Amino acid sequence: MKTHYKAIVIGGGITGAAIIYHLTKMGWSEVALIERRELTAGSTWHAAASNNQLHDITNMARLQTYTINSFEMIEKETGQSCGIHKNGGIYIATTDARADQLLVMAAKAKFLGCTFDPITKEKALEMNPLLDLSDAKALYYTPHENHVDPNGATHAFAKGARNRGADIIRYNAVTGLTQLENGNWKVVTEKGVLTAEHVVNAAGLWAREVGRLAGVELPVHPLEHQYFVTEAIPAVEALVDEIPSVHDNDKEYYLRQEGPGLLFGAYEKNGVHWAVEGTPLDFDTELLPDDLDRIEENYLAACERTPCLETAGVKSVINGPMIWSPDVQPVVGPVPELNNYWVAVGIMAGFSQSAGIGLVLAQWMVDGHPERDLFSIDVARFGPWVDTKYVMEKTAENYSSRFRIYFPYEEREAGRNQRTRPITDIQREQGAVMGAVVGWEYPKYFARNVSEKTPIYSFRRTNWFDAVGEECCALRTSVGLIDISAFSRFRISGEDASTWLDTLVTNTLPTEHGKSVLTPMVDVRGRIQGDFSLTRLEDNDFLLIGSGLAEEYHKRIFKDHHPNLNVSVKSLVNEWAGFNIAGPKSRDVLSTLVSSNVSNNAFAFMTGRWLTVAGLECYVLRVSYTGELGYEVYTKEGDQVRLYRALLQAGEAHNIRLVGGLALNSLRLEKGYGSWGLELTSDYTPYEADLGRFVKLNKGEFVGRDALKSLKNATENRLRLFEIDVDDADPVGGEPVYYEGHIVGEVTSGSFGHVVKKSLALVYVKAEFDQLGTDFLVEIIGNKFPARMLPIHPYDPEGLLLRT
Ligand SMILES: Cc1cc2nc3c(=O)[nH]c(=O)nc-3n(C[C@H](O)[C@H](O)[C@H](O)COP(=O)(O)OP(=O)(O)OC[C@H]3O[C@@H](n4cnc5c(N)ncnc54)[C@H](O)[C@@H]3O)c2cc1C
């Protein structure tokens, strides 16, 4: 055993094995995988190991596609069998909503070149004669699914890594992790002390324990999960070909063939957390006592679908622990508060995702960034606001609704009120239907009557459509008030603050006190990392406002940017609360609450100042995400209620309207403004995102400048706004855009534009199809609707409303 490695991966389940393999494949051979027991000794050995390709998030579907295909690749490379069964999958819809969901999935499948086609009952029964499809409203088939032998697959990746130089060290638990002064990690193991430049926590069921060795609490928790394999069933034995996996998702179970029998597994309503106090360190390749009563309801539903299941004897029952994260997605990447401590944990569908995660994590470690945007699985999407209670509530909810449809804009009930402000209850009393973003409760829309109070979720327009429309129109004709407290805000100060910022963002820093600019931040490849409004408060004192979703993600970048400079970066998200008042009458509202002159000349667009508003100390910025004259007014959280009441009272004369997040989404789309995580992601450059005017290549050195120089005239995609002729459903993101039968773009977000009266979508179109007026088609819930490309800023294209 060597004593120093470039990287040590802790955990020899399918995830750790896939990571070590990809690290070696990318050229790091001085690496080791350390496993407490035998490889697969966590969740891996007992998995059903069935694999799906499709996923709601396109980049995750790409990652799963890679994983599914990787088993053949590694088998060929190493000669180690993965026991691959290419059985495909049949998806069954028994409700209209599920039928809509499958249409949406079918459209997304086209981005991946994946076959996911509607089939007739006859065709389905030809492939699986065991089914009763009397209640099926829609059926789809994909040939791309498979299941593998979990042991063979894990050993194949480990063998591949060993062949490329990695050490695979078994029966050696890691018991201590400390970062040394030189940045290396001291890795204490049962068999001795090692050092490594990087450590990767791939400890699956023990992810929490291995996190704590380095002082981090990871947001994951195991739950018990059961499946059983039946004795041989004559009807199964009589089959010529293996049946495709059965996806009867409304009933929360899965079913596939296993030899001469069937394998049935279920996500019951009352999932049981396991190892609440911590995963026992001596837990080996063990199972938990089975309790089939818990999954009886799911089983009975499966028997209705596959009647021969009912009389089959049970050959073996597996009740094993499975790890979950609060939003079901894996938790991957560098832990923000540590250096060179990586995680690949919370992976509940390890066989569908492991190789993809191994690949992207290896890219991240070796190249400094993964090839594609991974925000949806980035560990930095969580933060200190996540506590054990939240993790327990969300993991239980997600387990019991594993296959439930996640509708556009749907909010679920568990883990709510995690972060509230003093006005949260008042907003509810005022009819706010709340959502949660990074734990913060915020109004999505304001119900006007009882029937709007409970949102009815759908892929189509639904019961909040008119309420949101009224909010948009009221704001554009008079004034609206939007709670923007969830936006992130950083105070950046210190002797070197200007230098630090200037080398971080793409735009020139504002020179005068109180001046603001909009600026992207990019990585060394010139890909978008952030999009901010930046205001100079004093010489070396700045206010940086960005997406609340990305707060921890941005902190991680800030931490690594010129750490030797004298700069303090302070988050104000908890200390300050904020409101956006916007609309033609917003100045009138503000002026009644301040003694200073806020006329256009005195308080111009893209400036900010300290003002006493209704007797409260506030920082007020004249910026707007709605495209209207507007102000962001920030005050101390303790003064939030007083400011809120004062703004509403002053607005009474103008019928000020409370406006929620759904209306803000519609309003910003009417302006063609991108949003973090949707249009503004590391898949694109500022030039592609129509932010090129905020990139100043001549200002001096900044991160990504060299890359941007060469990308300026070589944009692969262009962000464009489309108008779509559709009347009962609007695009929400993920819809394909066609030109002459070919996919030429993907919708990143959409909404009805209630003021311009058009269904709108922001789309990244391949640059060669960037032609105004061309006839496109956009596929929404199975239908292709005519669509036209609009100028990117169709509403107030000159920006006069903002500036007057
Ligand atoms: C009943 C059941 C059925 C499933 N079916 C499927 C399925 O059909 N499809 C699918 O995709 N997924 C399925 N899963 C989920 C799948 O098993 C997991 O996603 C996957 O195994 C996770 O792998 P992992 O490597 O991340 O974690 P684990 O398998 O838990 O591996 C972690 C490893 O880390 C080691 N370790 C821990 N602490 C230390 C330490 N201090 N030092 C050294 N080593 C350490 C452990 O010994 C262990 O081997 C199923 C899970 C269960 C429970």
The ligand as a Tripos MOL2 file, in Angstrom:
@<TRIPOS>MOLECULE
LIG
   53    58     1     0     0
SMALL
NO_CHARGES

@<TRIPOS>ATOM
      1 C1        -33.7880   -3.0550   -1.7340 C.3       1 LIG1
      2 C2        -33.0940   -2.1030   -2.6550 C.ar      1 LIG1
      3 C3        -33.3160   -2.1780   -4.0290 C.ar      1 LIG1
      4 C4        -32.6750   -1.3030   -4.8950 C.ar      1 LIG1
      5 N1        -32.8890   -1.3750   -6.2460 N.ar      1 LIG1
      6 C5        -32.3050   -0.5080   -7.0930 C.ar      1 LIG1
      7 C6        -32.5380   -0.5550   -8.4850 C.ar      1 LIG1
      8 O1        -33.2900   -1.3720   -8.9540 O.2       1 LIG1
      9 N2        -31.9220    0.3490   -9.2850 N.ar      1 LIG1
     10 C7        -31.0840    1.2920   -8.7790 C.ar      1 LIG1
     11 O2        -30.5470    2.0980   -9.5360 O.2       1 LIG1
     12 N3        -30.8440    1.3590   -7.4510 N.ar      1 LIG1
     13 C8        -31.4370    0.4920   -6.6050 C.ar      1 LIG1
     14 N4        -31.1980    0.5590   -5.2590 N.ar      1 LIG1
     15 C9        -30.3330    1.6190   -4.7680 C.3       1 LIG1
     16 C10       -28.8790    1.2450   -4.9150 C.3       1 LIG1
     17 O3        -28.6520    0.0700   -4.2170 O.3       1 LIG1
     18 C11       -28.0260    2.3650   -4.3800 C.3       1 LIG1
     19 O4        -28.3530    3.5570   -5.0410 O.3       1 LIG1
     20 C12       -26.5510    2.1000   -4.5640 C.3       1 LIG1
     21 O5        -26.2020    0.8340   -4.1640 O.3       1 LIG1
     22 C13       -25.7620    3.1300   -3.7920 C.3       1 LIG1
     23 O6        -24.4160    2.8050   -3.9280 O.3       1 LIG1
     24 P1        -23.2940    3.6010   -3.1580 P.3       1 LIG1
     25 O7        -22.0120    3.0900   -3.6530 O.co2     1 LIG1
     26 O8        -23.5720    5.0390   -3.2800 O.co2     1 LIG1
     27 O9        -23.5030    3.2520   -1.6270 O.3       1 LIG1
     28 P2        -23.2720    1.8740   -0.8120 P.3       1 LIG1
     29 O10       -23.6460    0.7000   -1.6170 O.co2     1 LIG1
     30 O11       -23.9410    2.0270    0.4930 O.co2     1 LIG1
     31 O12       -21.7140    1.8060   -0.6460 O.3       1 LIG1
     32 C14       -21.0080    2.5350    0.3130 C.3       1 LIG1
     33 C15       -19.7610    1.7600    0.6480 C.3       1 LIG1
     34 O13       -18.9500    2.5680    1.4870 O.3       1 LIG1
     35 C16       -18.3190    1.7060    2.4270 C.3       1 LIG1
     36 N5        -17.9110    2.5070    3.5820 N.ar      1 LIG1
     37 C17       -18.7240    3.1660    4.4190 C.ar      1 LIG1
     38 N6        -18.0160    3.7840    5.3690 N.ar      1 LIG1
     39 C18       -16.7160    3.5280    5.1230 C.ar      1 LIG1
     40 C19       -15.5090    3.8980    5.7650 C.ar      1 LIG1
     41 N7        -15.4890    4.6620    6.8660 N.pl3     1 LIG1
     42 N8        -14.3490    3.4480    5.2460 N.ar      1 LIG1
     43 C20       -14.3390    2.6820    4.1330 C.ar      1 LIG1
     44 N9        -15.4830    2.2910    3.5000 N.ar      1 LIG1
     45 C21       -16.6550    2.7270    3.9710 C.ar      1 LIG1
     46 C22       -19.3950    0.6900    2.7530 C.3       1 LIG1
     47 O14       -18.8850   -0.4730    3.3290 O.3       1 LIG1
     48 C23       -20.0320    0.4880    1.4050 C.3       1 LIG1
     49 O15       -19.4950   -0.5940    0.6990 O.3       1 LIG1
     50 C24       -31.8080   -0.3240   -4.3740 C.ar      1 LIG1
     51 C25       -31.5870   -0.2500   -3.0010 C.ar      1 LIG1
     52 C26       -32.2330   -1.1170   -2.1480 C.ar      1 LIG1
     53 C27       -32.0210   -0.9900   -0.6850 C.3       1 LIG1
@<TRIPOS>BOND
     1     1     2 1
     2     2     3 ar
     3     2    52 ar
     4     3     4 ar
     5     4     5 ar
     6     4    50 ar
     7     5     6 ar
     8     6     7 ar
     9     6    13 1
    10     7     8 2
    11     7     9 ar
    12     9    10 ar
    13    10    11 2
    14    10    12 ar
    15    12    13 ar
    16    13    14 ar
    17    14    15 1
    18    14    50 ar
    19    15    16 1
    20    16    17 1
    21    16    18 1
    22    18    19 1
    23    18    20 1
    24    20    21 1
    25    20    22 1
    26    22    23 1
    27    23    24 1
    28    24    25 2
    29    24    26 1
    30    24    27 1
    31    27    28 1
    32    28    29 2
    33    28    30 1
    34    28    31 1
    35    31    32 1
    36    32    33 1
    37    33    34 1
    38    33    48 1
    39    34    35 1
    40    35    36 1
    41    35    46 1
    42    36    37 ar
    43    36    45 ar
    44    37    38 ar
    45    38    39 ar
    46    39    40 ar
    47    39    45 ar
    48    40    41 1
    49    40    42 ar
    50    42    43 ar
    51    43    44 ar
    52    44    45 ar
    53    46    47 1
    54    46    48 1
    55    48    49 1
    56    50    51 ar
    57    51    52 ar
    58    52    53 1
@<TRIPOS>SUBSTRUCTURE
     1 LIG1         1 GROUP 0 **** ****
